[in-house]
Amino acid sequence: MKKKSPVSRSGRFTSGPGADVAAFSESISFDWRLWRHDLLGSMAHATMLQKIGVLTKTEAKAIIAGLDQIGKEIAAGKFKWRPELEDVHMNIESALTERVPAGAKLHTARSRNDQVALDVRLWLRDEISALLGEIVGLQRTLVAVGEHNADVIIPGYTHLQRAQPVYFAHHLLAYVEMLERDCERLWDCYSRVNVCPLGSGAIAGSTLKLDRVLVAKLLGFVDADGKVQLTQNSMDAVSDRDFAIEFCAAGAVLAMHLSRLAEDVILWASAEFNFIKIADAYTTGSSLMPQKKNPDVAELTRGKTGRVFGNLMALLTLLKGLPMTYNRDLQEDKERLFDTADTVRACVRLMSAMLQHTSVNAFSCLAAASDPALLATDLADYLVQKGMPFRKAHHVVGAVVALAEGEGKALNQLTLADLQSVDQTFGRDALGVFDLTRAMAKRNLPGAPGTKEVAKQLGRWRKLLSK
């Protein structure tokens, strides 16, 4: 007699699903990675079932030991995953029941609906914690590179046109600020991930007197004040994937920031800019052109942003038309969630490693930053200090720029007579505006790229990131 599959088909069905249906509906090919969290959830559930009298102490102990052994086999690569058992939950439960008879009681008052909701939340908590640590690592790298090149000045750009001079470190610190907002979003998301759904059953909880608080405590579902975090509606608990969408949204913003950083790196590494040199280990060559050195890590980071955006859109589309409560469509959430986590974590790590192996060409940076046109606004500020309204000062300096261009001169090559031919307000001290060192020293408003302010910000971030 053919042995029946232990897949949850219930006594209503006379046979299992067809081979094509089984292949179409299995999820073990990707949800196997939830195994650690599935084991933890099952151990906590078994402990609770023993407390309320469903399991004896001996049975609970045997179940937990059996689950622990399965975990060791999975970690060692010795566990055989069976696609016909559909998912990670049934694979583990089937293996447990074959070894421990009491394992058949483990699914009491539990559905795969609340079980998978639990597993994904446990998994995502770990992923968020790991990602936060990696983002801090990238922030430290950016600060370290900034400190190592504290005296380097580059042109700041708007519309990808030279605008005003800034310290290279100030430019890097802009990304440190962006990444800090990413951390804040992830921490905020974590608070909604960190809510225990187990005990919600398939849709309507259980008639058994489950101790949901005990399970939540065992699995660490508590807030910063030690208060237990439980879902408050069983229907919402099994169908909610807002937390996954939030993570993918935060991941999309993070990926966007990384893509912007990658774009700057790509530009800076070009021959036209020549501001930086990326180590060979983080670049590739051309199969045709032997002179090429391509910034592939940065380009791939920029490119992978598209898939992270796509994952967010896929989840939003997946959820938008689902009736309450659980629907099998929700099986499609995991690959998108897994891919977002894998992608952003890899991009953060590689960007950090690449920047640690990147040198700055201070000579090229200074040559670009020494363009006196970058200080045209400073010349307008000079006129404002002489009492001229800014709108008029802006117009006057525009005329000075036109004069210089017409004579084929740089702004700092104009004479006092040239300046006064445009407006008599200019004095002998006007040309001193084009002293780059002095100009940078003046920019000391909070958040500005002034010499003292940038040093202050580097010190502030070094202290914050050392905690």
C-alpha positions, 0 to 999 in steps of 0.5 A: 500500500502506497504511503500517504504524504503527510502534507496537510490534505485532511481526511476530506481528500481521497488523493494528493495533488497532481504532480504538476500542481505540487510542483507549481505550489511548492515553496520549499525551494525558497522558504527553507531559509526560514528553518531556524525560525520555524524551529524556534517557533515550534520549540516555544509552542511546544513549551506552551503546550506543555504548560497548558497540559496538552503535552507532558513534560516528557513529550515536550522534552522529546519534541524539543530535543527532536527539533534541536537534532533536526536543526543540527542536521540542517545546519550541517547540510545533512537534512533532506528537503522533500518538495512533495511536502510543500514547505519548510513547516511540513518538512520539519514537522514530518521529520519530527513526527517520524522520530518522535511520536508526540510530534503529531501533537505539535500542530495543536492550536496552530495553523501554517497561516500563523506559523508562517507569519511568525517565521517571517517576522522572526527572520525579518527581525534578524535581517533588520538587525544585521542590516542596521549593523552593516549600514553603520559599517558603511557610515564609519567608512564614509567618515573615515575616508572623509577624515583621511582626506579632510583638507581635500576640496572639490566642486559641489554640483547642481544640475551636474554643473559646477556650483560652489566649493565644498570639502570632499568630506562634506560631500561624503557626510551627506550620505552619512546623513541619508544612511542615518535616516535609513536606520531610523526607518528600519528601526521604526519598521522593526517595531511593527515587525516585532509583534507575535501572531502565533495563537491566531490559528488559521483565522479565529484563534483557538478554543484551547486556553493558549498562553500567547504571552508566554510564547511571545516572551520566549521568542523575544516579542517585547518592546524596549520597556519589556512589554509583550507585543501581541497581535490583537486581531486574529484575522489581521494577524494571519493576513498582515504583510504590512511589515514586509511592505514597510521593510521593502519600502525602507529597502527601496529608499536605502537602495536609492541612496546607495545608487546615488552614492554609486553614481557619484563614485562612477563620475569621480572615477572617470578620466574626466573627473579623476577625483578618485582611484578605485583599487583593482580588486573592486573594478573589472577590465574590458574583454576588448579594450586593454586600457579599461578599468570599470567601476563595476561594484558601483554600477551593479549597486546602481543597477540592483536598485531597480530590482529592489524597487520592483520587489516593493511594487510586486508586494503592493500589487500582491496585497492590493486585491486580497480579501480577508484573510489568508490567501495562497497568493501570500506565498509570493511574498517571500521571494520578494522579501528575501531578495530585497534583504539579500540585495540591499545587504550585499550592496551596503557591504560591497560599497563599504569595502570598495570605499575602503580601497579607494584613494583620492587624487587631491591634486585633481580635486584642487584643480577643479575646486580652484575654478574661481567661477565657483566663488561667484556667489561669494562675490555677490555676498561681498556686494550685499555686505556693502549694502547692495540688495541681493537681487541687484548683486546677483545681476551685477555679478552676472554682468561681471561673469559675462565680462570675464567670458567676453575677454577670455579671462577667469574671474580672478584675472579681472582687474579692479578697474574691470570690476568697477566698470560694471559697478563702482561698489567694488573696492580693492578688497573685492578680489580677495573673495577668490582666496579659496582657503579664506572662502572655505573658512567663512562657511561656518553656519551649522551644516555648512561646508566650512573648515571648522564646521566640517571638522566638527561634523566629522568629530560628531559622527565619529563619536556617534558611530563609536557607540 
